[in-house]
Amino acid sequence: MNKVLVRVDGRFRLGEVLGSGSYAVMYSAQNIINDDNVALKLETVVNHSSSVEREYWILKQLEGGVGIPRTLWFGRESVYHALVLEHLGPSLHQLFLVNN
């Protein structure tokens, strides 16, 4: 990542890294307006094509389905495409560690 952000869209405060993949990093975050915990994905802007933007549009189509997080915000913040999602709970990795 190029530059460390503290907030996204002025209302989502970044927390710890939840995971990372080939194109983005997922963070826990908090909505400072209503105290909701959310998940926030940041992808460095490299060109006009954005995997996070494609993910946003797919999630909007699937929204309301079981196990599909609500999309709360998508946009550009500094040098990143950012996607804010409803935080559904622990990751599969976290569940595996807790339950052996």
C-alpha positions as CSV (number, residue, x, y, z in Angstrom):
1,M,0.0,0.0,0.0
2,N,1.3,3.5,-0.8
3,K,0.0,5.7,1.9
4,V,-1.6,4.9,5.2
5,L,-5.2,6.1,5.6
6,V,-6.8,6.7,8.9
7,R,-10.4,7.3,7.6
8,V,-12.3,6.6,4.5
9,D,-15.2,8.8,3.4
10,G,-14.7,10.8,6.5
11,R,-16.7,8.3,8.6
12,F,-15.0,4.9,8.5
13,R,-11.9,4.6,10.8
14,L,-9.5,1.8,9.8
15,G,-8.7,-0.9,12.3
16,E,-6.6,-4.0,12.1
17,V,-5.8,-5.9,8.9
18,L,-8.2,-8.9,8.5
19,G,-6.5,-10.3,5.4
20,S,-5.0,-9.5,2.1
21,G,-5.1,-11.0,-1.4
22,S,-3.6,-10.4,-4.8
23,Y,-5.2,-7.0,-5.4
24,A,-6.6,-5.6,-2.1
25,V,-6.2,-5.5,1.7
26,M,-9.3,-6.1,4.0
27,Y,-9.5,-4.1,7.3
28,S,-11.8,-4.1,10.2
29,A,-13.2,-0.6,10.5
30,Q,-15.7,1.4,12.6
31,N,-18.3,3.9,11.4
32,I,-17.6,6.8,13.7
33,I,-21.2,8.2,13.3
34,N,-23.1,5.2,14.5
35,D,-20.4,2.9,16.0
36,D,-21.1,0.0,13.6
37,N,-18.3,-2.4,12.9
38,V,-17.7,-2.8,9.2
39,A,-15.3,-4.5,6.8
40,L,-13.3,-2.2,4.5
41,K,-11.4,-3.3,1.4
42,L,-8.7,-1.1,-0.1
43,E,-7.2,-1.5,-3.6
44,T,-4.4,0.7,-4.9
45,V,-5.5,2.6,-8.0
46,V,-3.3,1.4,-10.8
47,N,-5.4,2.1,-13.9
48,H,-9.1,2.6,-14.7
49,S,-9.9,-1.1,-14.2
50,S,-10.8,-2.0,-10.6
51,S,-11.4,-5.4,-9.2
52,V,-13.0,-3.8,-6.1
53,E,-15.5,-1.9,-8.3
54,R,-16.4,-5.1,-10.1
55,E,-16.9,-6.8,-6.7
56,Y,-19.1,-3.9,-5.6
57,W,-21.4,-4.2,-8.6
58,I,-21.7,-8.0,-8.2
59,L,-22.5,-7.7,-4.5
60,K,-25.2,-5.1,-5.3
61,Q,-26.8,-7.7,-7.6
62,L,-26.6,-10.4,-4.9
63,E,-27.6,-8.2,-2.0
64,G,-30.3,-9.6,0.2
65,G,-29.1,-13.2,-0.3
66,V,-28.1,-15.4,2.7
67,G,-24.5,-14.8,3.7
68,I,-24.1,-11.8,1.3
69,P,-22.8,-8.7,3.1
70,R,-24.6,-5.4,2.4
71,T,-22.5,-2.8,0.6
72,L,-22.4,0.4,2.6
73,W,-20.1,2.6,0.4
74,F,-17.9,2.4,-2.6
75,G,-15.6,5.2,-3.9
76,R,-12.2,6.5,-4.3
77,E,-10.2,7.7,-1.3
78,S,-6.7,9.2,-2.0
79,V,-4.9,6.6,-4.1
80,Y,-7.3,3.8,-3.3
81,H,-10.6,2.3,-4.5
82,A,-12.5,1.6,-1.2
83,L,-15.4,-0.8,-0.6
84,V,-17.2,-0.7,2.8
85,L,-19.2,-3.8,3.7
86,E,-21.3,-5.1,6.5
87,H,-19.0,-7.1,8.8
88,L,-20.6,-10.6,9.0
89,G,-18.4,-12.1,11.7
90,P,-15.2,-14.1,12.1
91,S,-13.3,-15.3,9.0
92,L,-13.1,-19.0,8.2
93,H,-9.5,-18.9,9.3
94,Q,-10.4,-17.4,12.7
95,L,-13.1,-20.1,13.2
96,F,-10.6,-22.8,12.3
97,L,-8.1,-21.5,14.8
98,V,-10.7,-21.3,17.6
99,N,-12.2,-24.8,16.9
100,N,-9.0,-26.6,15.9
